[in-house]
Amino acid sequence: MQLFDTMIEDTKRFVHTLQQRRTWTALDKSAWPEGGNRNIVLKEDMGLELGSPQTQSLSCILWTENLDLIEKGLITLAGPDLSESYGRSLPFAKIVLVGVSGFTEENTYERYQDMELIRYQLDLKGFMLRAVSQYMREWCRISSEAIIKGFSAQVLGSALMKLFHEKSYVHAFEVIFLTSCMDDIARLKRITEDSQRILAAMNKMVEEFDFDCTSCEYQDVCNEADLLKDMRNRLQNKEREVVHG
């Protein structure tokens, strides 16, 4: 079993229980104009706010090499669509599901970081990623003009899909958005919370070169994930080679 396969299955199972759920196929070409990398939405120009600090917010990427778990090009929304929510501040969850290949103990962390940066490459007129206050949170603003002109979950999901498919190791993309209520997003956080701990364990090994398993707070997730154990062993061997010349 890969790192996130069970989490992907549990996420999709939970979302299918939610009311006001709609799906679209991603657009082949973005139907929305680019912003020219000048996507500043001031408060007085704001038509919709997503995931502000006053409400629930969740953002994570879950990947798998089992392409059967990913419904290619599917965009799912539970809750009101963005174009239906003028003047509101909504809780927001964005779960990106990616079908990949070639992930190993040597490149997984690097590729995760590569995918994590994709959200900052979004260039949609009237859409601003205002802040990522902590891991697994996003705070976005959408301008009044964009909302009036029909900026939607399908537009946002399609733009994300286009960027992900520019990566040679990505073969399938699916995205889930929640704007329903804070309780739904809190429940989804509980389902995906181990993804944060898995990535934190990777960061501790790769960035900090800390391999002391006896005192590590992520020992449980490492013990259950072969990839993390392989990554730890590779990095430990690399450190020994450096030390002993």
N, C-alpha and C positions, 0 to 999 in steps of 0.2 A: 504494500500500500504506500502511495506517495504521500508527501507532506500534507497536502490539503484535500485529498480526495473525499474523505469522510465529511470534512467541513463544507465542501461544495455541495455534497448530497444533502446534508442537514439544512444548509441555507436555502436551497431550492425547495425542499420539502416544506420549510416554514413559510416561505413567500407564497407558495401555492395555497396556503390556508387563509391568506389575507383577503379582505373585501376590497372592492374598487380596484381590481387588478386588471391592467391592460397590457397588451404586447404589440410590438411593431417589428417589422424587419428593418434593419439598418439601411439607410439610403446609400447607394453606390457612390454618389457624389454629394458633397455637402450642399444643402440647399440654403446655407446661411453665409452671408458675406464675411470676409475676414476683417479684423479690426486694425490691421497694420501694426500689430504689437503696441497699440496705444489704448489698451482696454482698461481705462480708468472710469469707474462708475462712482460718482460722488453721491452723497446721501440725498441731495436734493433731486438727483436724476434717477434715483433708484425706483424700480417698479416691483422688485421682489428680492427678498433676502432668504438664503438657504443656509441652515446649519450655524446660525449665530451663536455666540457664547451663552446666550440666554435660553437656548433650546438644545435638543439632542443632535449630535452629528456623528457620522461614522463614514470612514472611507478606507477600503482595503482592497488589495489585489490578491487573488487566490489562483494559483496556476496548477496545471496537471498535464501529464503526458498521455492521459487517457482521454482521447478526443471524444469518446462517446459521452462524456459527462458535460460537454459544452454544446449548446444549441447555437450553431454558427449564425452570427449576425442578429441574434435575438436581443431586443430591448424590452425589458419588463419594468413597469411602473405600478407601484401600489400607493394610491393616494391621488390627490388632485394633480393634474398636469401643470406645468409651469405657466403655460399660456392662459390657464384658467384662474390664476392666483394673483392677479394684479393687486398691489398694495399690501401684500401679506408678508409675514416672516414665518417660514415653514421649517420644521425639523427636516433633516436631510441625511439619507444614507446612499452611498454609492459603492456597490460591490462589483468589482471587475473580475470576471472569470476568463481565464486565458488558457487555451490549449497550445502547448509548446512541445519542443523536442530538443534533445541534446543537452539537457541540464545535468551537470555533474558536480561533484564536490569541489571542483576547481573553479567553475564559472557561475554557480547558482547565485551567490551573493552579488556578484557584479551585474548579472542580468536582472536581478531584482531591483537594484538601484537604477538601472537603465529604464526599467518599466515605471518605477516610481516617479521619475522625472518627466514622464510623458504629460502629466496633467498640467505642467507649467508651459508646455508647448502649444496648448490650446489657444487658438487665435480666432475668436468669434466676436463679431462686433456686438458690443453691449453686454458681454459676459466677462466678469472679473472674479478671479480667485483671490479673494481679499486676504486670507490668511490661512495658514495651517498651524494652529496654535499648539498642537501636540500631535504625536503620531495617531493615526486613525481618525482624524478630524479634518473637515473642510468647511470653510466659510466663504460663501459666494454671494456676489451681487449681480443682478441682471437689471439693465436699464429699463425705464418706462417705455421707451421707444421699442426696444426689443420685445418686451412682453406684448405690447399692442400689435406688433407685426407677427406674433405667433411663435416666438422662441419656445421650444418644447423639449421634452425628454428625448424624443426621437432625434431632434437636431443635435443635442448634446451627445447622446450615445453614438450617433453616426460619426461625429467628428472624432470622438475617442477611438472608435474602431479603425478609422483611416490611419491614425497615428500608430496604433498598435501593430497594424498589418505592415507597416514599413520595416518592422524588425524581422529579420530572416528566420528567427527561431519561433515566431508566432504563426500558428496555423488556424486557429479558431478563436473567436472573441464573442463574449456575451456580457451584458451589463444589466444589473438590477438597481433600480432607484426606488427609494421609499420617501414619500412626503406625507405619509398617513398620520402618524401620531408618535409622540415621544415614547410611549410604552412599546410600540412595535420595534422601534429602533433600539431601545434598551434590550429587548429580547434578542435581537439580531447581534448586538454587541456581545452578549453572553455566548452565542453560538460561535462567533469568530474570534473570541478573545485569545485563544491559544495561538492564532496566527501572529499576534503581536509578540508573544513570548518566544515563538520560534525565531522570528526575525531579530529579536533582541539577543537571543543566544548566538545567532550568526554574527551579529555586530560585535558581541563581546569577544568572540574568537578571532574575527578578522581584523577588527580595528584596535582591540586592546591586547591581543595575543594572550588572553587569560584562559588557561586550560585546567584550572584547579576545580575539578568536578566535585570534590568533597564539600566545598563551601558554596557552590554555585546555585543560585536560585532557579536556574533553568534546567537542573539536572533531570527532572522528570520528563520534559519534552525531548531532551537529547537522547535519553534512554529508549524512547519510543520511536525515534526517527533514525533509520539507518544512514540517511544522507548526512545528518548532523554529526553522527559518530565518524563517518568517513572523512568529513571536513575537518573535524578535530584532529584525527590521526594524521592527515596530510599536513596540516599546519604545524603540528608538533614535530613531525619529521623534518619539515622545512626549517624550523627554529633550531633543531639539533644540528643540522647541516651548517647553518650560519655560525653557531657557537663553536663547533669543532672544526670549522674551516674546510 
